[in-house]
């Protein structure tokens, strides 16, 4: 089993349902994502993520999407044209700690011919980004849950 290149875990004082409602509503990702983000869906399934990286607009095709309701969201992201040279498997996983507490894990594993070169730049950036994402999700979830 391959280990992730990036892995961030955050415990949240809210139920799995509350956190899932934040990460599974793709039209609201801009509420917690570090940069401008838009996710296009087809029949509720994400197919394209538009964002910026290092100030550069980026379009990431989302393939092999897996959604396990209230537990897991995963996709393989590829860049247009060079998709086979660099891709990333992104995962969001929720674990119930108790009825009112859960753990959110975000992971990314890079692959492809360019991944070795890209990892030096991408891993520190993604670690930072995903930590900020989790902290924002935590704040949103905990404020919703306490209401």
C-alpha positions, -999 to +999 in steps of 0.1 A: +000+000+000+014+033-010+017+061+016+004+095+008+028+123-001+005+148+018-016+138+048-034+162+072-056+150+101-078+172+121-101+164+150-134+183+149-160+189+176-189+181+153-206+151+139-196+133+107-228+145+092-220+181+099-185+179+083-198+158+054-223+186+047-194+210+043-171+190+020-198+173-001-216+205-012-192+214-041-208+248-048-197+259-013-161+249-015-151+286-017-163+290+019-132+270+031-108+266+002-076+286+004-079+301-031-107+308-055-121+275-064-150+262-085-160+226-089-181+217-119-203+186-115-222+163-138-253+148-121-238+157-087-204+141-094-174+164-095-157+165-130-135+196-131-118+217-104-109+253-113-084+270-089-051+289-088-017+276-078+011+300-073-012+327-088-017+307-120-052+296-131-054+258-131-080+234-144-079+199-130-099+171-146-114+149-119-115+112-129-123+079-110-145+098-085-155+077-055-181+089-031-190+069+000-218+089+016-208+105+049-174+088+049-151+093+019-146+114-012-118+106-037-107+114-072-077+113-095-069+148-107-051+153-140-040+184-158-052+189-194-026+178-220+000+165-195-024+143-174-004+112-179+028+129-168+015+142-135-016+132-116-027+132-080-052+111-060-070+133-035-089+118-006-111+132+021-120+106+048-141+111+079-138+089+109-163+090+138-146+095+171-179+099+190-214+111+182-202+147+185-166+144+173-149+132+142-115+132+124-111+146+089-081+134+069-071+150+036-045+131+015-028+135-018-006+110-036+013+122-067+022+099-096+035+102-132+068+109-149+069+145-137+059+137-101+095+134-088+103+169-100+070+183-089+069+168-054+096+191-041+074+221-049+040+206-044+043+187-011+052+217+011+025+238-007-002+211-004+007+204+033+001+241+040-030+244+019-047+212+033-039+223+068-056+256+062-085+239+045-090+215+075-088+244+100-115+263+080-137+232+078-132+227+115-143+263+123-173+260+100-184+226+113-179+236+150-199+268+146-227+249+128-228+221+153-230+244+183-261+262+169 
